[in-house]
Amino acid sequence: MMPLGQLIKGASLDELIQMCIQTFDSDGNVCQSSELVQIVLTMHGFLIPSADLLNKLRTLYEEALEKKSLIFCLKICYFVRYWITELWTMFKMDLRLTQTMEEFQEMVRAHGEESHWHLLDTAQINSREWSRKLTQRIKPNCSKKRKVSLLFDHLEPQELAEHLTYLEFKSFRRISFSDYQNYIVNGCVKDNPTMERSIALCNGISQWVQLMVLSRPTPQLRAEVLTKFIHVAQKLQQLQNFNTLMAVIGGLCHSSISRLKETSSHVSHDVHKVLNEMTELLSSCRNYDNYRRVYNDCSNFKIPILGVHLKDLISLYEAMPDFVDEKKINVPKLHSMYNHINELIQLQNIAPPLDANMDLVHLLTLSLDLYYTEDEMYELSYAREPRNHRAPPVTPSKPPVVADWASGVSPKPDPKTISKHVQRMVDSVFKNYDLDQEGYISQEEFEKIAASFPFSFCIMDKDREGQISRQEITAYFMRASSICSKLGLGFLHNFQETTYLRPTFCDNCAGFLWGVIKQGYRCKDCGMNCHKQCKELVVFECKKRSKCPAGDNSLSPDSGQTDISSSKGTTNDCLADEDPYPYTNGDVNEHTEISKDRTIMLMGSSAQKISVRLQPAVRHRATQTEDCPPSPSLQVPSIYRSRTPDPLLNRSPSPCPSPLLMRKRAYAKWDNKDSVRKAREERRGIKPTAQELEKERSYLKEENTSLRIQLKDAHRRMEALRAELRKYILDSEPVGKGS
């Protein structure tokens, strides 16, 4: 630790900059300890933006040039060079800092100082050698010779713990100094995607643990899964992965699991004892005193409970002032915060003592794509073990292990990410189970693999004599993941092989659809066009149209055999650029269903089913949350309860029932309210009352509010895309200059 000396009384920013510059000699070597330089470069974000700090250095350089002090100019360039070398991610992430650096370089070159200009060159930041620094710390086992089981029941606790640690460390090592600073200043993960992904992974593991327990149909099977996860927690403690340990134990201590008394009765006393020890270790009593003692005794590789250390940093940031007497910077505060953050950063350089198999990594990655709410977790729990009204009331108490620092993070599902996870998972399945490399796996193996996920989402067709193709299993996981992530079944398209009469491009990859006949595939519902190899990779939602447009630039197989030469004006052809892929607002006929309630089947690892009646809940597309807390929406069917049959519910069941809570899809309804109201009046034979009109007015007002929220969300997404485009252009410019 650096002795502060005279800096303990504080110093101005200009004084700190001068001390950092004088740290370097005329050859660019650090004469004294580099810790002060590290503190200024990493912690200045609490005091001044990085671009402003670089502008101060530029001003000093210009003043030194006027005084013809070339040695001081050279030291400034060495200081900036040290900044670029050690903290190069700042220059990739901060657009304003990059622009300021370019201006600095132009100024240096204009004065003819080529040697100084080379020291300020940031072109190498985009080189492959530098970017590989973030990917060389873990060496997964990618051997094709190893065949691994992808079945949850076959995985040993040690395997699960190692691969969960691999995923956790992969996320933890990407958090930079800037990410910690942003979280400390803002107190949240706003505009901090790296920290948000880390927190989302912790929440996903906790939900996955709960769902794997709840997916088993009998108390005995649920007790087996619960016991297995407790053994996984033991292995995580041995690996010193405390963050994932907190997620697993937090999931087992969640009230949706702890209330399962019948399940708990089948867990042995020794296992309960281990769970109590883990709970005591991670308890928040005395400011996590037990955890801190165990953590400080650990050496070498370890992953801390990120939330605990972030709270320490926020407390330190709030408790100590930024400035002391005479508006001097509080250097001891910066020094203390640097030591805390640097301790976490140094842990990223220690590789985990494990050998990860990427096939299991892909299995877990797809399994952790979960987007459940607290209400849904409780409803699933009550479906397994209904509330016993005769039992004495439980004394309310706070769960012993709660990661409350991460509870506010609810990331939106990204269709492109889900598609990537599905493709990797399918590749791993066929690598380990398609031994003949024929492109098929057996129905029995597929059902076992599907049972490794929290729920079986839909039913697979069995028309291929027990053989499942790559396309079928990809479609299955895409459908399952889209349901699980609340994207809805509208995420999938109804593609048909199509012959196009005009030049057409793929809406997924923007490539040309080559060929004379049957050049590609076209969605019958939304009109999207794509290649054969792209149809399973589409990440755009299918926006169904109420009817086909007047023109169509294709001949689908369903349209029958039509003579192309004589089809002018009578066939379905039209110009491709006159009928682009439309993003309409949905099919009114499909989305205007009104159902009092509906019954779904919870599918576990066995054939046992649980019928659950759910009342529909409207969900905002922008927030993916409910409009308002509905009345208890999950009820166990009773033989004493009857209801009048609803003609709107007399439809054929969906071929792929979802075990998730049935919700209406997120869409904007453009119903003609006047026609609906007139139809109601004709049926009733009376004019609407003032109360009915007021109710209709409030309903339209709510819909208008919902559409405004969607519009704001669309604007935010457009701004994010523009920012990404600007960043991509700036990142690609140095490469073009270097070539």
Disulfide bonds with the S-S distance in Angstrom:
none
